[in-house]
Amino acid sequence: MVRRTDVLGAGGVRLAAWEFADPPAGRRPRRAAAAAGGQTVEAVRTALPGQRSAAPRVAEREPSVLLLHGLMGRASHWADTARWLSERYRAVALDQRGHGRSEKPSEGPYDREAFVSDAEAALDQLGLGPVALVGHAMGALTAWQLAARRPDLVRAVVISDMRASALGEPSQRAWRDWFRSWPLPFGSLEEVQRWFGEDDPVLERPSPARGRFYSEVMVERSDGWRPVFSRSQMLLAREPWVYDAHWEELAQVRCPALVVRGLDGELGRAEAQEMVRVLPRGHYAEVDDAGHLLHYDHPGGWRAAVDPFLREALRAP
């Protein structure tokens, strides 16, 4: 079962929130006679500001987890993670503004305030808080910024392969050049997977997982396959955190926080361990045989790192 609930983020931007597994015993959701990917899909529901969605009620409400994808990602990238999380928690993945099935306002904003406020609004309208936030890359930054701002809403944070240091103009320039190198449109999803998994010049070695990751963010247009997002909007979203460091906000996260990196990821070991030191209740984990997309590269290692941390952090007092 896949269930979608629309929420309204900052400025009234419509955001799609997704649950990817059958609900635990005791829930009785209304299902629509529709299917996607061989799974039953509920009718789309909308939760309004000041209203909580019809969050399921069981005898004792289970803890909740909100999953936040990275730049260019989408909620479905968390589908496998959400399924094993749903065995113990209510797990919801959010398509952030400009991504997936959420709105992509041409004028933005795509600054940090907008992304953090969107996540805060989603927690309120979905009735999730206090919650564990699991974020990858840009989504991890959103997670720790929200945890610093609203400690009453956040019980734990998982920071997956996101740096706290500023990256600067060379990084932004490299991304602009990389976007221009995409051979759009692609003729098929197989071409998408081959280019991002094998032929992309920035790759040091083939990565089938990377090819699958990017195939999920493509949509078929009249002339072929193109990204579901705007590359110019992705650069706008990247600007506010590329030029600034985020150590101060990291130090304000009072809940348990796990910094997890792939051995071949973008977050180096020294910086990751310094992040753990700065975090008041920081923990550290590495995933072997994984790069930046560690939950795709090594799903088993990712679960082995994250699951015990969440079990301890979300354990009933």
C-alpha positions in Angstrom: 0.0 0.0 0.0 1.2 3.5 -0.9 -0.7 6.4 0.7 -0.3 10.0 -0.2 -1.4 13.0 1.9 -1.0 16.5 0.7 0.1 19.2 3.2 0.6 22.9 2.8 4.1 24.2 3.4 5.4 27.8 3.8 3.6 30.2 1.6 0.9 27.7 0.8 3.1 25.5 -1.3 1.5 22.0 -1.7 3.7 19.2 -0.6 3.2 15.4 -1.1 3.8 13.2 1.9 4.0 9.4 1.4 3.6 6.2 3.4 4.9 3.1 1.7 3.8 0.1 3.7 0.6 -1.5 5.1 -0.4 0.0 8.4 0.1 -1.9 11.6 -2.7 -4.0 13.1 -5.4 -1.7 14.5 -5.4 0.8 11.6 -8.3 0.8 9.1 -7.5 3.2 6.3 -9.9 3.8 3.5 -8.4 2.5 0.3 -9.1 3.5 -3.3 -9.3 1.0 -6.1 -6.1 2.2 -7.8 -2.6 0.8 -8.1 0.9 2.0 -8.7 3.9 -0.3 -9.0 1.7 -3.3 -8.1 0.7 -1.7 -4.8 -2.6 -0.4 -3.6 -2.8 3.4 -3.4 -5.1 5.3 -1.2 -7.0 8.3 -2.5 -5.0 11.5 -2.1 -6.0 13.4 1.1 -5.2 16.9 2.1 -4.3 18.1 5.6 -4.7 21.9 6.1 -2.8 24.2 8.4 -4.2 24.2 11.9 -5.8 20.8 11.2 -4.2 17.5 11.7 -4.8 14.8 9.1 -6.8 11.8 10.1 -3.7 10.3 11.7 -4.4 6.7 12.7 -5.2 6.0 16.3 -4.2 2.8 17.9 -4.4 1.8 21.6 -0.9 3.3 22.2 0.3 5.6 19.4 3.6 4.4 17.9 6.5 6.8 17.5 6.9 8.6 14.2 9.7 9.1 11.7 9.8 11.8 8.9 12.2 11.0 6.1 13.7 13.9 4.1 15.5 13.2 0.8 18.4 15.2 -0.6 18.8 17.6 -3.4 17.2 16.1 -6.6 15.7 13.3 -4.6 12.1 12.3 -4.0 10.2 10.5 -1.3 10.2 7.2 -3.2 13.9 7.0 -2.7 13.0 6.2 0.9 10.5 3.4 0.1 12.7 0.5 1.2 13.7 2.3 4.4 10.1 3.3 5.1 9.0 -0.3 4.8 11.2 -1.6 7.5 10.7 1.4 9.7 6.9 0.9 9.4 7.3 -2.4 11.3 7.9 -0.3 14.4 7.0 3.3 13.7 4.7 5.5 11.6 7.1 6.4 8.8 6.3 9.2 6.4 8.5 10.5 3.5 8.1 14.0 2.2 8.6 15.3 -1.3 10.2 18.6 -0.6 9.4 21.7 -2.5 10.7 21.6 -6.1 10.9 17.8 -6.0 8.8 14.7 -6.7 5.1 15.3 -6.8 5.3 18.5 -4.7 4.8 22.0 -6.1 7.7 23.7 -7.9 7.0 27.4 -7.6 8.8 29.2 -10.3 9.7 32.2 -8.1 10.6 30.0 -5.1 11.6 30.6 -2.4 14.2 27.8 -2.2 16.1 29.1 0.8 16.8 27.3 4.1 13.9 29.0 5.9 11.4 27.6 3.3 12.6 24.0 3.5 12.7 24.0 7.3 9.3 25.7 7.6 7.9 23.1 5.2 9.1 20.2 7.3 7.7 21.9 10.4 4.3 22.4 8.8 4.3 18.8 7.6 4.9 17.6 11.2 2.0 19.7 12.5 -0.5 18.8 9.8 0.3 15.1 9.8 0.2 14.9 13.6 3.7 13.4 13.7 5.6 15.3 16.4 7.6 14.7 18.5 9.4 12.7 15.8 12.7 11.3 14.6 14.0 13.0 11.5 16.0 11.0 9.0 17.7 13.1 6.4 20.0 12.5 3.5 22.4 15.3 2.3 20.3 18.5 2.0 17.5 16.7 3.9 19.9 16.1 6.7 20.6 19.8 7.0 16.9 20.5 7.1 16.6 17.9 9.8 19.2 19.3 12.1 18.1 22.9 11.5 14.6 22.0 12.5 15.8 20.1 15.5 17.7 23.2 16.6 14.7 25.4 16.1 12.0 23.2 17.5 13.5 20.8 20.1 9.9 20.1 21.3 9.1 18.5 18.0 12.2 16.3 17.5 13.2 13.3 19.5 16.2 12.1 17.4 18.0 13.0 14.2 19.9 10.9 11.6 22.3 12.9 9.5 23.3 10.9 6.4 26.3 12.1 4.4 25.9 15.9 4.8 28.8 18.3 5.6 28.6 21.1 8.1 31.4 23.1 6.4 30.9 25.6 3.7 31.7 24.4 0.2 32.1 27.7 -1.6 31.8 28.9 -5.2 34.0 26.2 -6.8 31.5 23.6 -5.7 28.5 25.6 -7.1 30.4 26.2 -10.3 31.2 22.5 -10.6 27.5 21.7 -10.2 26.5 24.2 -12.9 29.0 22.6 -15.3 27.7 19.1 -14.4 24.1 20.0 -15.0 25.1 21.3 -18.5 26.8 18.0 -19.2 23.6 16.0 -19.0 22.8 14.6 -22.5 19.1 15.5 -22.4 16.7 14.2 -23.3 17.4 10.6 -22.7 15.9 8.1 -25.0 14.9 5.6 -22.4 15.2 4.8 -18.7 17.9 2.3 -19.6 19.9 5.2 -21.1 19.3 7.2 -17.9 20.7 4.3 -15.8 23.6 3.7 -18.0 24.7 7.4 -18.1 24.4 8.1 -14.4 25.6 4.6 -13.4 28.5 4.2 -15.9 29.1 7.1 -18.4 28.9 10.2 -16.3 32.5 11.7 -16.4 32.4 12.5 -12.6 32.2 8.8 -11.8 35.4 7.2 -10.5 33.9 3.7 -11.0 30.5 2.2 -12.2 27.6 2.5 -9.8 24.4 0.7 -10.7 22.8 2.0 -7.6 23.4 5.6 -8.7 21.8 4.8 -12.1 18.7 3.4 -10.4 18.6 6.5 -8.1 18.5 8.9 -11.0 16.1 6.9 -13.1 13.5 7.5 -10.3 13.7 11.3 -10.8 13.0 11.2 -14.6 9.7 11.6 -16.3 8.8 10.9 -19.9 8.1 14.0 -22.0 7.1 14.3 -25.7 10.8 14.4 -26.7 12.2 11.8 -24.2 13.1 11.4 -20.6 13.9 14.5 -18.5 14.3 15.3 -14.8 11.1 15.9 -12.9 12.8 18.9 -11.3 14.2 22.1 -12.7 18.0 22.2 -12.6 18.0 25.9 -12.2 15.8 25.6 -9.1 18.2 22.9 -7.7 21.0 25.4 -8.0 18.9 28.0 -6.2 18.1 25.5 -3.4 21.8 24.7 -3.1 23.1 28.3 -2.8 22.0 29.0 0.8 23.9 26.1 2.2 26.9 25.9 -0.1 28.2 29.3 0.9 27.6 29.0 4.7 28.9 26.7 7.4 26.3 25.2 9.8 28.3 24.2 12.9 26.4 26.7 15.1 23.0 25.1 14.4 24.6 21.6 14.8 25.6 22.5 18.4 22.1 23.5 19.2 20.6 20.0 18.5 19.9 18.7 22.0 18.3 15.4 21.1 20.3 12.2 20.2 21.8 12.6 16.7 23.5 9.9 14.5 26.1 11.0 11.9 26.4 8.2 9.4 28.6 8.2 6.3 29.5 5.9 3.5 33.2 5.1 3.3 33.3 6.6 -0.2 30.8 9.3 0.5 31.2 13.1 0.3 31.4 13.5 4.1 34.9 12.7 5.2 35.7 10.8 8.4 37.5 13.7 10.1 34.6 16.1 9.5 32.0 13.5 10.5 33.8 12.8 13.8 34.1 16.6 14.5 30.3 16.9 13.9 29.8 14.1 16.4 32.0 16.0 18.9 30.0 19.3 18.4 26.7 17.6 18.8 25.7 17.5 22.5 24.5 13.9 22.1 26.2 12.8 19.0 26.8 9.2 17.7 28.8 8.0 14.7 28.5 5.2 12.2 30.1 4.2 8.9 28.6 2.0 6.1 31.2 -0.1 4.2 31.0 -0.4 0.4 28.8 2.7 0.2 29.2 6.2 -1.2 27.0 9.3 -1.0 23.8 7.3 -1.7 24.5 4.9 1.1 20.9 3.8 1.6 20.9 2.8 -2.1 24.5 1.5 -2.2 24.3 -0.8 0.8 20.7 -1.1 2.2 21.7 -3.8 4.7 24.6 -1.7 6.1 22.4 1.4 6.2 19.7 -0.5 8.3 22.4 -2.0 10.6 23.6 1.5 11.4 20.3 3.3 11.7 17.9 0.8 13.2 19.6 0.3 16.6 20.1 4.0 17.0 16.4 4.7 16.4 15.3 1.9 18.7 17.3 3.3 21.6 16.4 7.0 20.9 12.6 6.3 20.5 12.4 3.8 23.3 9.5 4.6 25.6 10.7 6.2 28.8 
